[in-house]
């Protein structure tokens, strides 16, 4: 697979913006304003999963022809990634509730940013072949 420098820079920028978006969402939902190195690494891991891994698994569903499941698969991947990696030790109910909202906001950001890229560049932008 051939990736141009511009595409690589767009994905790196998107991962940075996703990490920033997740940090703001976590701060708004939990009030936690943590900025230690391990937290920033966890943010980057979740951003990587949201930008690279989740769309890859959703693309696998598109390949087999079940296009309706792709967004649901992305959401579930994000949900478990956020719950396991990012959310601090809260009670079980609060943990799931906040994970759901953070994952939903991350998915909105992803689709919104990809739509913005499509409108500005005039093409679909994806790591994966169509």
Secondary structure, 3 states (H helix, E strand, C coil): CCCCHHHHHHHHHHHHHHHHHHHHHHHHHHCCCCCCHHHHHHHHHHHHHHHHHHHHHHHHHHHCCCHHHHHHHHHHHHHHHHHHHHCCCCCHHHHHHHHHHHHHHHHHHHHHHHHHHHHHHCCCCCCCCC
